[in-house]
Amino acid sequence: MSQQVDPQAIYLGRTDIRIPPLGTGTWAWGDRMFWGYGRNYSQADVEGAFQTSLTSGVNFFDTAEIYGWGRSERLLGQFIVAAGKPVVVATKFMPFPWRLRRKNLIDALRGSLKRLGMERVDLYQVHWPIAPVQIETWMDGMAEAVEAGLTRAVGVSNFSVSQMEQAYSALSRRGLALASNQVGYGLLNRAPERTGLLAACRQMGVTLIAYSPLTQGILTGKYTLENRPPGLRGRRYRSSRLAAIQPLIQLLHHIGEVHDSKTPAQVALNWVICKGAVPIPGAKTARQAQENAGAIGWSLKHDEVAALDEASQLTRW
Ligand SMILES: NC(=O)c1ccc[n+]([C@@H]2O[C@H](COP(=O)([O-])OP(=O)(O)OC[C@H]3O[C@@H](n4cnc5c(N)ncnc54)[C@H](OP(=O)(O)O)[C@@H]3O)[C@@H](O)[C@H]2O)c1
């Protein structure tokens, strides 16, 4: 019996892997230093985020070996086993400067698979283009990983247009397609449009996976001068920046109202989808996962996307 395909599902790059138009990011699952795991949210909370994502049709999860120093992969693997449902899993290889050979990539992937409790992942990504090892070396390692059946597809992350082209060519020589490039993208970070990366992805058939699409919670509108973001985010998003984004937040509210009371987060995520990218908002709780999943199944109109483009351009923050 063939498996039922969600009508909203899209292809990941030029692979045959189907993903929903939005995924769930899992950096916060187990990360104490930046996100404060174990202080204001727990394993039960992130398990709720996992289950609610799944029941809402969001079965694409992004993790990395470095998130919570392996804890994110372990938790995700544990939840997947308990759920017993098909999921699409993406994880990442960090090219630490002491990792110099392509065997290091295979070993790191085997470590990720062990923590995830899986025989292969769907997408394996090079987390950052870090020197000194050439991009070609890592892509050869990726090709070996595909040939060994350890990953179905290959992606990169934080790669510029030229670095992405290098990765693309190296994989082509091995008869493989580059599936994705995961970069920061959202209403408050439009670099992929300015640098031509978004256009290049479209042209090359590479999915742009958008990380921090809510600017780490800022675009939900919940953080204000009176309610500053906690922890390290408090330093990054100072008062002047929180004040500068208020007109944009107001517009997100206003546009959301005419779409059946969508929230600012849902409108901000739908804007990313309208641009042709796949946002992967991080969710720490079932409530957040539920809200983020409500960003799919409907679409902003052209004039609303244009109004948001303009408001984000005017935001000096
Ligand atoms: N490749 C890379 O280099 C890279 C870098 C960064 C992230 N990523 C990936 O991208 C994912 C998402 O990025 P991100 O976590 O940095 O930022 P994000 O998705 O913009 O923001 C996530 C945070 O916003 C808050 N939030 C999310 N949904 C919410 C909702 N509906 N209502 C209220 N608050 C909500 C939560 O924090 P609070 O509740 O504490 O506010 C959550 O942890 C990560 O999990 C990771 O998988 C990749």
The ligand as an SDF file (V2000), in Angstrom:
LIG
                    3D

 48 52  0  0  0  0  0  0  0  0999 V2000
   22.2730   26.3120   10.8340 N   0  0  0  0  0  0  0  0  0  0  0  0
   22.4940   27.1790   11.7880 C   0  0  0  0  0  0  0  0  0  0  0  0
   23.5890   27.7470   11.9260 O   0  0  0  0  0  0  0  0  0  0  0  0
   21.3630   27.5120   12.7190 C   0  0  0  0  0  0  0  0  0  0  0  0
   21.4340   28.6300   13.5810 C   0  0  0  0  0  0  0  0  0  0  0  0
   20.3490   28.9040   14.3980 C   0  0  0  0  0  0  0  0  0  0  0  0
   19.2270   28.0870   14.3730 C   0  0  0  0  0  0  0  0  0  0  0  0
   19.1890   26.9900   13.5500 N   0  0  0  0  0  0  0  0  0  0  0  0
   17.9970   26.1000   13.4820 C   0  0  0  0  0  0  0  0  0  0  0  0
   16.8340   26.8820   13.2850 O   0  0  0  0  0  0  0  0  0  0  0  0
   15.9080   26.6400   14.3420 C   0  0  0  0  0  0  0  0  0  0  0  0
   15.1190   27.9010   14.6340 C   0  0  0  0  0  0  0  0  0  0  0  0
   15.9600   28.9950   14.9330 O   0  0  0  0  0  0  0  0  0  0  0  0
   16.0100   29.6800   16.3830 P   0  0  0  0  0  0  0  0  0  0  0  0
   15.5680   28.7060   17.4080 O   0  0  0  0  0  0  0  0  0  0  0  0
   17.3480   30.3210   16.5030 O   0  0  0  0  0  0  0  0  0  0  0  0
   14.9960   30.9230   16.2970 O   0  0  0  0  0  0  0  0  0  0  0  0
   13.4480   31.1190   16.0300 P   0  0  0  0  0  0  0  0  0  0  0  0
   12.8480   29.9430   15.4140 O   0  0  0  0  0  0  0  0  0  0  0  0
   13.3310   32.4200   15.3330 O   0  0  0  0  0  0  0  0  0  0  0  0
   12.9000   31.3230   17.5160 O   0  0  0  0  0  0  0  0  0  0  0  0
   12.6820   30.2460   18.3730 C   0  0  0  0  0  0  0  0  0  0  0  0
   12.2770   30.7380   19.7560 C   0  0  0  0  0  0  0  0  0  0  0  0
   11.1940   31.6630   19.6760 O   0  0  0  0  0  0  0  0  0  0  0  0
   10.2510   31.4120   20.7190 C   0  0  0  0  0  0  0  0  0  0  0  0
    9.0230   30.9560   20.0320 N   0  0  0  0  0  0  0  0  0  0  0  0
    8.9330   30.1020   18.9600 C   0  0  0  0  0  0  0  0  0  0  0  0
    7.6690   29.9520   18.5570 N   0  0  0  0  0  0  0  0  0  0  0  0
    6.9310   30.7280   19.3860 C   0  0  0  0  0  0  0  0  0  0  0  0
    5.5490   31.0020   19.4790 C   0  0  0  0  0  0  0  0  0  0  0  0
    4.6820   30.4640   18.6230 N   0  0  0  0  0  0  0  0  0  0  0  0
    5.1110   31.8490   20.4420 N   0  0  0  0  0  0  0  0  0  0  0  0
    5.9830   32.4280   21.2990 C   0  0  0  0  0  0  0  0  0  0  0  0
    7.3130   32.2060   21.2650 N   0  0  0  0  0  0  0  0  0  0  0  0
    7.7800   31.3600   20.3160 C   0  0  0  0  0  0  0  0  0  0  0  0
   10.8570   30.3390   21.6200 C   0  0  0  0  0  0  0  0  0  0  0  0
   11.7040   30.9420   22.6050 O   0  0  0  0  0  0  0  0  0  0  0  0
   11.1470   31.6580   23.9510 P   0  0  0  0  0  0  0  0  0  0  0  0
    9.8950   30.9600   24.3330 O   0  0  0  0  0  0  0  0  0  0  0  0
   12.2520   31.5130   24.9220 O   0  0  0  0  0  0  0  0  0  0  0  0
   10.9460   33.0970   23.5620 O   0  0  0  0  0  0  0  0  0  0  0  0
   11.7430   29.5980   20.6270 C   0  0  0  0  0  0  0  0  0  0  0  0
   12.7830   28.8920   21.2410 O   0  0  0  0  0  0  0  0  0  0  0  0
   16.7680   26.1160   15.4850 C   0  0  0  0  0  0  0  0  0  0  0  0
   16.0310   25.3890   16.4320 O   0  0  0  0  0  0  0  0  0  0  0  0
   17.7670   25.2650   14.7240 C   0  0  0  0  0  0  0  0  0  0  0  0
   17.1820   24.0180   14.3900 O   0  0  0  0  0  0  0  0  0  0  0  0
   20.2330   26.7170   12.7190 C   0  0  0  0  0  0  0  0  0  0  0  0
  1  2  1  0
  2  3  2  0
  2  4  1  0
  4  5  1  0
  4 48  2  0
  5  6  2  0
  6  7  1  0
  7  8  2  0
  8  9  1  0
  8 48  1  0
  9 10  1  0
  9 46  1  0
 10 11  1  0
 11 12  1  0
 11 44  1  0
 12 13  1  0
 13 14  1  0
 14 15  2  0
 14 16  1  0
 14 17  1  0
 17 18  1  0
 18 19  2  0
 18 20  1  0
 18 21  1  0
 21 22  1  0
 22 23  1  0
 23 24  1  0
 23 42  1  0
 24 25  1  0
 25 26  1  0
 25 36  1  0
 26 27  1  0
 26 35  1  0
 27 28  2  0
 28 29  1  0
 29 30  1  0
 29 35  2  0
 30 31  1  0
 30 32  2  0
 32 33  1  0
 33 34  2  0
 34 35  1  0
 36 37  1  0
 36 42  1  0
 37 38  1  0
 38 39  2  0
 38 40  1  0
 38 41  1  0
 42 43  1  0
 44 45  1  0
 44 46  1  0
 46 47  1  0
M  CHG  2   8   1  16  -1
M  END
$$$$
